[in-house]
Amino acid sequence: MEITSDQLKWLNSLSCHRLSSDDEHKKLILSFENKRNPNLVDSLQTTAWLEDEDGSTAYYIIKNDDGFPLFSFL
């Protein structure tokens, strides 16, 4: 299966940022939800920022071209 030009355009519009690289991300992560794994959301909203800042764990946030957070990973 090949990636279509529309899919490639969408993929190229995404941006990846370290969680603690922008104070605005603190507000964005408050909107995260995960009904299958609420512990993941709790960790992201309570400890992730400090862990990313102190370098013990690297957290990333993926945003679309409107700046809307789509997902995060570590």
Phi and psi restraints in degrees (range 20) as a CNS / XPLOR table:
assign (resid 1 and name C) (resid 2 and name N)
       (resid 2 and name CA) (resid 2 and name C) 1.0 -101.3 20.0 2
assign (resid 2 and name N) (resid 2 and name CA)
       (resid 2 and name C) (resid 3 and name N) 1.0 149.9 20.0 2
assign (resid 2 and name C) (resid 3 and name N)
       (resid 3 and name CA) (resid 3 and name C) 1.0 -76.3 20.0 2
assign (resid 3 and name N) (resid 3 and name CA)
       (resid 3 and name C) (resid 4 and name N) 1.0 130.4 20.0 2
assign (resid 3 and name C) (resid 4 and name N)
       (resid 4 and name CA) (resid 4 and name C) 1.0 -76.5 20.0 2
assign (resid 4 and name N) (resid 4 and name CA)
       (resid 4 and name C) (resid 5 and name N) 1.0 165.6 20.0 2
assign (resid 4 and name C) (resid 5 and name N)
       (resid 5 and name CA) (resid 5 and name C) 1.0 -64.2 20.0 2
assign (resid 5 and name N) (resid 5 and name CA)
       (resid 5 and name C) (resid 6 and name N) 1.0 -35.5 20.0 2
assign (resid 5 and name C) (resid 6 and name N)
       (resid 6 and name CA) (resid 6 and name C) 1.0 -66.2 20.0 2
assign (resid 6 and name N) (resid 6 and name CA)
       (resid 6 and name C) (resid 7 and name N) 1.0 -41.5 20.0 2
assign (resid 6 and name C) (resid 7 and name N)
       (resid 7 and name CA) (resid 7 and name C) 1.0 -64.9 20.0 2
assign (resid 7 and name N) (resid 7 and name CA)
       (resid 7 and name C) (resid 8 and name N) 1.0 -42.0 20.0 2
assign (resid 7 and name C) (resid 8 and name N)
       (resid 8 and name CA) (resid 8 and name C) 1.0 -64.4 20.0 2
assign (resid 8 and name N) (resid 8 and name CA)
       (resid 8 and name C) (resid 9 and name N) 1.0 -39.9 20.0 2
assign (resid 8 and name C) (resid 9 and name N)
       (resid 9 and name CA) (resid 9 and name C) 1.0 -61.0 20.0 2
assign (resid 9 and name N) (resid 9 and name CA)
       (resid 9 and name C) (resid 10 and name N) 1.0 -43.7 20.0 2
assign (resid 9 and name C) (resid 10 and name N)
       (resid 10 and name CA) (resid 10 and name C) 1.0 -64.5 20.0 2
assign (resid 10 and name N) (resid 10 and name CA)
       (resid 10 and name C) (resid 11 and name N) 1.0 -45.8 20.0 2
assign (resid 10 and name C) (resid 11 and name N)
       (resid 11 and name CA) (resid 11 and name C) 1.0 -59.6 20.0 2
assign (resid 11 and name N) (resid 11 and name CA)
       (resid 11 and name C) (resid 12 and name N) 1.0 -41.0 20.0 2
assign (resid 11 and name C) (resid 12 and name N)
       (resid 12 and name CA) (resid 12 and name C) 1.0 -70.0 20.0 2
assign (resid 12 and name N) (resid 12 and name CA)
       (resid 12 and name C) (resid 13 and name N) 1.0 -16.5 20.0 2
assign (resid 12 and name C) (resid 13 and name N)
       (resid 13 and name CA) (resid 13 and name C) 1.0 -83.3 20.0 2
assign (resid 13 and name N) (resid 13 and name CA)
       (resid 13 and name C) (resid 14 and name N) 1.0 -12.5 20.0 2
assign (resid 13 and name C) (resid 14 and name N)
       (resid 14 and name CA) (resid 14 and name C) 1.0 -77.7 20.0 2
assign (resid 14 and name N) (resid 14 and name CA)
       (resid 14 and name C) (resid 15 and name N) 1.0 151.2 20.0 2
assign (resid 14 and name C) (resid 15 and name N)
       (resid 15 and name CA) (resid 15 and name C) 1.0 -132.5 20.0 2
assign (resid 15 and name N) (resid 15 and name CA)
       (resid 15 and name C) (resid 16 and name N) 1.0 147.0 20.0 2
assign (resid 15 and name C) (resid 16 and name N)
       (resid 16 and name CA) (resid 16 and name C) 1.0 -116.1 20.0 2
assign (resid 16 and name N) (resid 16 and name CA)
       (resid 16 and name C) (resid 17 and name N) 1.0 131.3 20.0 2
assign (resid 16 and name C) (resid 17 and name N)
       (resid 17 and name CA) (resid 17 and name C) 1.0 -137.0 20.0 2
assign (resid 17 and name N) (resid 17 and name CA)
       (resid 17 and name C) (resid 18 and name N) 1.0 144.6 20.0 2
assign (resid 17 and name C) (resid 18 and name N)
       (resid 18 and name CA) (resid 18 and name C) 1.0 -64.2 20.0 2
assign (resid 18 and name N) (resid 18 and name CA)
       (resid 18 and name C) (resid 19 and name N) 1.0 139.6 20.0 2
assign (resid 18 and name C) (resid 19 and name N)
       (resid 19 and name CA) (resid 19 and name C) 1.0 -55.3 20.0 2
assign (resid 19 and name N) (resid 19 and name CA)
       (resid 19 and name C) (resid 20 and name N) 1.0 -48.1 20.0 2
assign (resid 19 and name C) (resid 20 and name N)
       (resid 20 and name CA) (resid 20 and name C) 1.0 -85.3 20.0 2
assign (resid 20 and name N) (resid 20 and name CA)
       (resid 20 and name C) (resid 21 and name N) 1.0 9.6 20.0 2
assign (resid 20 and name C) (resid 21 and name N)
       (resid 21 and name CA) (resid 21 and name C) 1.0 -77.5 20.0 2
assign (resid 21 and name N) (resid 21 and name CA)
       (resid 21 and name C) (resid 22 and name N) 1.0 -12.3 20.0 2
assign (resid 21 and name C) (resid 22 and name N)
       (resid 22 and name CA) (resid 22 and name C) 1.0 -149.2 20.0 2
assign (resid 22 and name N) (resid 22 and name CA)
       (resid 22 and name C) (resid 23 and name N) 1.0 125.9 20.0 2
assign (resid 22 and name C) (resid 23 and name N)
       (resid 23 and name CA) (resid 23 and name C) 1.0 -59.1 20.0 2
assign (resid 23 and name N) (resid 23 and name CA)
       (resid 23 and name C) (resid 24 and name N) 1.0 -25.4 20.0 2
assign (resid 23 and name C) (resid 24 and name N)
       (resid 24 and name CA) (resid 24 and name C) 1.0 -61.3 20.0 2
assign (resid 24 and name N) (resid 24 and name CA)
       (resid 24 and name C) (resid 25 and name N) 1.0 -28.1 20.0 2
assign (resid 24 and name C) (resid 25 and name N)
       (resid 25 and name CA) (resid 25 and name C) 1.0 -63.6 20.0 2
assign (resid 25 and name N) (resid 25 and name CA)
       (resid 25 and name C) (resid 26 and name N) 1.0 -28.2 20.0 2
assign (resid 25 and name C) (resid 26 and name N)
       (resid 26 and name CA) (resid 26 and name C) 1.0 -58.4 20.0 2
assign (resid 26 and name N) (resid 26 and name CA)
       (resid 26 and name C) (resid 27 and name N) 1.0 -40.9 20.0 2
assign (resid 26 and name C) (resid 27 and name N)
       (resid 27 and name CA) (resid 27 and name C) 1.0 -71.9 20.0 2
assign (resid 27 and name N) (resid 27 and name CA)
       (resid 27 and name C) (resid 28 and name N) 1.0 -39.6 20.0 2
assign (resid 27 and name C) (resid 28 and name N)
       (resid 28 and name CA) (resid 28 and name C) 1.0 -63.5 20.0 2
assign (resid 28 and name N) (resid 28 and name CA)
       (resid 28 and name C) (resid 29 and name N) 1.0 -40.4 20.0 2
assign (resid 28 and name C) (resid 29 and name N)
       (resid 29 and name CA) (resid 29 and name C) 1.0 -70.7 20.0 2
assign (resid 29 and name N) (resid 29 and name CA)
       (resid 29 and name C) (resid 30 and name N) 1.0 -16.6 20.0 2
assign (resid 29 and name C) (resid 30 and name N)
       (resid 30 and name CA) (resid 30 and name C) 1.0 -67.5 20.0 2
assign (resid 30 and name N) (resid 30 and name CA)
       (resid 30 and name C) (resid 31 and name N) 1.0 -20.3 20.0 2
assign (resid 30 and name C) (resid 31 and name N)
       (resid 31 and name CA) (resid 31 and name C) 1.0 -88.9 20.0 2
assign (resid 31 and name N) (resid 31 and name CA)
       (resid 31 and name C) (resid 32 and name N) 1.0 -4.9 20.0 2
assign (resid 31 and name C) (resid 32 and name N)
       (resid 32 and name CA) (resid 32 and name C) 1.0 -67.8 20.0 2
assign (resid 32 and name N) (resid 32 and name CA)
       (resid 32 and name C) (resid 33 and name N) 1.0 144.2 20.0 2
assign (resid 32 and name C) (resid 33 and name N)
       (resid 33 and name CA) (resid 33 and name C) 1.0 -139.5 20.0 2
assign (resid 33 and name N) (resid 33 and name CA)
       (resid 33 and name C) (resid 34 and name N) 1.0 147.8 20.0 2
assign (resid 33 and name C) (resid 34 and name N)
       (resid 34 and name CA) (resid 34 and name C) 1.0 -154.8 20.0 2
assign (resid 34 and name N) (resid 34 and name CA)
       (resid 34 and name C) (resid 35 and name N) 1.0 98.8 20.0 2
assign (resid 34 and name C) (resid 35 and name N)
       (resid 35 and name CA) (resid 35 and name C) 1.0 -67.7 20.0 2
assign (resid 35 and name N) (resid 35 and name CA)
       (resid 35 and name C) (resid 36 and name N) 1.0 -27.4 20.0 2
assign (resid 35 and name C) (resid 36 and name N)
       (resid 36 and name CA) (resid 36 and name C) 1.0 -77.0 20.0 2
assign (resid 36 and name N) (resid 36 and name CA)
       (resid 36 and name C) (resid 37 and name N) 1.0 -30.5 20.0 2
assign (resid 36 and name C) (resid 37 and name N)
       (resid 37 and name CA) (resid 37 and name C) 1.0 -140.9 20.0 2
assign (resid 37 and name N) (resid 37 and name CA)
       (resid 37 and name C) (resid 38 and name N) 1.0 75.8 20.0 2
assign (resid 37 and name C) (resid 38 and name N)
       (resid 38 and name CA) (resid 38 and name C) 1.0 -63.4 20.0 2
assign (resid 38 and name N) (resid 38 and name CA)
       (resid 38 and name C) (resid 39 and name N) 1.0 -23.9 20.0 2
assign (resid 38 and name C) (resid 39 and name N)
       (resid 39 and name CA) (resid 39 and name C) 1.0 -63.6 20.0 2
assign (resid 39 and name N) (resid 39 and name CA)
       (resid 39 and name C) (resid 40 and name N) 1.0 -33.5 20.0 2
assign (resid 39 and name C) (resid 40 and name N)
       (resid 40 and name CA) (resid 40 and name C) 1.0 -63.2 20.0 2
assign (resid 40 and name N) (resid 40 and name CA)
       (resid 40 and name C) (resid 41 and name N) 1.0 -44.5 20.0 2
assign (resid 40 and name C) (resid 41 and name N)
       (resid 41 and name CA) (resid 41 and name C) 1.0 -65.2 20.0 2
assign (resid 41 and name N) (resid 41 and name CA)
       (resid 41 and name C) (resid 42 and name N) 1.0 -43.6 20.0 2
assign (resid 41 and name C) (resid 42 and name N)
       (resid 42 and name CA) (resid 42 and name C) 1.0 -58.8 20.0 2
assign (resid 42 and name N) (resid 42 and name CA)
       (resid 42 and name C) (resid 43 and name N) 1.0 -45.6 20.0 2
assign (resid 42 and name C) (resid 43 and name N)
       (resid 43 and name CA) (resid 43 and name C) 1.0 -61.9 20.0 2
assign (resid 43 and name N) (resid 43 and name CA)
       (resid 43 and name C) (resid 44 and name N) 1.0 -43.9 20.0 2
assign (resid 43 and name C) (resid 44 and name N)
       (resid 44 and name CA) (resid 44 and name C) 1.0 -62.6 20.0 2
assign (resid 44 and name N) (resid 44 and name CA)
       (resid 44 and name C) (resid 45 and name N) 1.0 -38.9 20.0 2
assign (resid 44 and name C) (resid 45 and name N)
       (resid 45 and name CA) (resid 45 and name C) 1.0 -86.5 20.0 2
assign (resid 45 and name N) (resid 45 and name CA)
       (resid 45 and name C) (resid 46 and name N) 1.0 -12.3 20.0 2
assign (resid 45 and name C) (resid 46 and name N)
       (resid 46 and name CA) (resid 46 and name C) 1.0 -115.5 20.0 2
assign (resid 46 and name N) (resid 46 and name CA)
       (resid 46 and name C) (resid 47 and name N) 1.0 -45.5 20.0 2
assign (resid 46 and name C) (resid 47 and name N)
       (resid 47 and name CA) (resid 47 and name C) 1.0 -114.0 20.0 2
assign (resid 47 and name N) (resid 47 and name CA)
       (resid 47 and name C) (resid 48 and name N) 1.0 -19.4 20.0 2
assign (resid 47 and name C) (resid 48 and name N)
       (resid 48 and name CA) (resid 48 and name C) 1.0 -59.5 20.0 2
assign (resid 48 and name N) (resid 48 and name CA)
       (resid 48 and name C) (resid 49 and name N) 1.0 -42.1 20.0 2
assign (resid 48 and name C) (resid 49 and name N)
       (resid 49 and name CA) (resid 49 and name C) 1.0 -58.2 20.0 2
assign (resid 49 and name N) (resid 49 and name CA)
       (resid 49 and name C) (resid 50 and name N) 1.0 -49.9 20.0 2
assign (resid 49 and name C) (resid 50 and name N)
       (resid 50 and name CA) (resid 50 and name C) 1.0 -65.6 20.0 2
assign (resid 50 and name N) (resid 50 and name CA)
       (resid 50 and name C) (resid 51 and name N) 1.0 -39.9 20.0 2
assign (resid 50 and name C) (resid 51 and name N)
       (resid 51 and name CA) (resid 51 and name C) 1.0 -64.4 20.0 2
assign (resid 51 and name N) (resid 51 and name CA)
       (resid 51 and name C) (resid 52 and name N) 1.0 -38.2 20.0 2
assign (resid 51 and name C) (resid 52 and name N)
       (resid 52 and name CA) (resid 52 and name C) 1.0 -69.2 20.0 2
assign (resid 52 and name N) (resid 52 and name CA)
       (resid 52 and name C) (resid 53 and name N) 1.0 -42.3 20.0 2
assign (resid 52 and name C) (resid 53 and name N)
       (resid 53 and name CA) (resid 53 and name C) 1.0 -63.2 20.0 2
assign (resid 53 and name N) (resid 53 and name CA)
       (resid 53 and name C) (resid 54 and name N) 1.0 -42.7 20.0 2
assign (resid 53 and name C) (resid 54 and name N)
       (resid 54 and name CA) (resid 54 and name C) 1.0 -84.3 20.0 2
assign (resid 54 and name N) (resid 54 and name CA)
       (resid 54 and name C) (resid 55 and name N) 1.0 -4.0 20.0 2
assign (resid 54 and name C) (resid 55 and name N)
       (resid 55 and name CA) (resid 55 and name C) 1.0 83.4 20.0 2
assign (resid 55 and name N) (resid 55 and name CA)
       (resid 55 and name C) (resid 56 and name N) 1.0 4.9 20.0 2
assign (resid 55 and name C) (resid 56 and name N)
       (resid 56 and name CA) (resid 56 and name C) 1.0 -72.7 20.0 2
assign (resid 56 and name N) (resid 56 and name CA)
       (resid 56 and name C) (resid 57 and name N) 1.0 -29.7 20.0 2
assign (resid 56 and name C) (resid 57 and name N)
       (resid 57 and name CA) (resid 57 and name C) 1.0 -145.4 20.0 2
assign (resid 57 and name N) (resid 57 and name CA)
       (resid 57 and name C) (resid 58 and name N) 1.0 136.6 20.0 2
assign (resid 57 and name C) (resid 58 and name N)
       (resid 58 and name CA) (resid 58 and name C) 1.0 -95.5 20.0 2
assign (resid 58 and name N) (resid 58 and name CA)
       (resid 58 and name C) (resid 59 and name N) 1.0 123.2 20.0 2
assign (resid 58 and name C) (resid 59 and name N)
       (resid 59 and name CA) (resid 59 and name C) 1.0 -112.9 20.0 2
assign (resid 59 and name N) (resid 59 and name CA)
       (resid 59 and name C) (resid 60 and name N) 1.0 142.4 20.0 2
assign (resid 59 and name C) (resid 60 and name N)
       (resid 60 and name CA) (resid 60 and name C) 1.0 -126.5 20.0 2
assign (resid 60 and name N) (resid 60 and name CA)
       (resid 60 and name C) (resid 61 and name N) 1.0 150.3 20.0 2
assign (resid 60 and name C) (resid 61 and name N)
       (resid 61 and name CA) (resid 61 and name C) 1.0 -124.8 20.0 2
assign (resid 61 and name N) (resid 61 and name CA)
       (resid 61 and name C) (resid 62 and name N) 1.0 133.4 20.0 2
assign (resid 61 and name C) (resid 62 and name N)
       (resid 62 and name CA) (resid 62 and name C) 1.0 -105.6 20.0 2
assign (resid 62 and name N) (resid 62 and name CA)
       (resid 62 and name C) (resid 63 and name N) 1.0 126.7 20.0 2
assign (resid 62 and name C) (resid 63 and name N)
       (resid 63 and name CA) (resid 63 and name C) 1.0 -122.0 20.0 2
assign (resid 63 and name N) (resid 63 and name CA)
       (resid 63 and name C) (resid 64 and name N) 1.0 150.8 20.0 2
assign (resid 63 and name C) (resid 64 and name N)
       (resid 64 and name CA) (resid 64 and name C) 1.0 -81.6 20.0 2
assign (resid 64 and name N) (resid 64 and name CA)
       (resid 64 and name C) (resid 65 and name N) 1.0 -177.8 20.0 2
assign (resid 64 and name C) (resid 65 and name N)
       (resid 65 and name CA) (resid 65 and name C) 1.0 -71.0 20.0 2
assign (resid 65 and name N) (resid 65 and name CA)
       (resid 65 and name C) (resid 66 and name N) 1.0 -10.4 20.0 2
assign (resid 65 and name C) (resid 66 and name N)
       (resid 66 and name CA) (resid 66 and name C) 1.0 -91.5 20.0 2
assign (resid 66 and name N) (resid 66 and name CA)
       (resid 66 and name C) (resid 67 and name N) 1.0 -0.9 20.0 2
assign (resid 66 and name C) (resid 67 and name N)
       (resid 67 and name CA) (resid 67 and name C) 1.0 85.0 20.0 2
assign (resid 67 and name N) (resid 67 and name CA)
       (resid 67 and name C) (resid 68 and name N) 1.0 7.6 20.0 2
assign (resid 67 and name C) (resid 68 and name N)
       (resid 68 and name CA) (resid 68 and name C) 1.0 -78.9 20.0 2
assign (resid 68 and name N) (resid 68 and name CA)
       (resid 68 and name C) (resid 69 and name N) 1.0 130.8 20.0 2
assign (resid 68 and name C) (resid 69 and name N)
       (resid 69 and name CA) (resid 69 and name C) 1.0 -73.6 20.0 2
assign (resid 69 and name N) (resid 69 and name CA)
       (resid 69 and name C) (resid 70 and name N) 1.0 127.8 20.0 2
assign (resid 69 and name C) (resid 70 and name N)
       (resid 70 and name CA) (resid 70 and name C) 1.0 -99.1 20.0 2
assign (resid 70 and name N) (resid 70 and name CA)
       (resid 70 and name C) (resid 71 and name N) 1.0 -41.9 20.0 2
assign (resid 70 and name C) (resid 71 and name N)
       (resid 71 and name CA) (resid 71 and name C) 1.0 -164.9 20.0 2
assign (resid 71 and name N) (resid 71 and name CA)
       (resid 71 and name C) (resid 72 and name N) 1.0 171.2 20.0 2
assign (resid 71 and name C) (resid 72 and name N)
       (resid 72 and name CA) (resid 72 and name C) 1.0 -136.3 20.0 2
assign (resid 72 and name N) (resid 72 and name CA)
       (resid 72 and name C) (resid 73 and name N) 1.0 162.9 20.0 2
assign (resid 72 and name C) (resid 73 and name N)
       (resid 73 and name CA) (resid 73 and name C) 1.0 -155.3 20.0 2
assign (resid 73 and name N) (resid 73 and name CA)
       (resid 73 and name C) (resid 74 and name N) 1.0 165.3 20.0 2
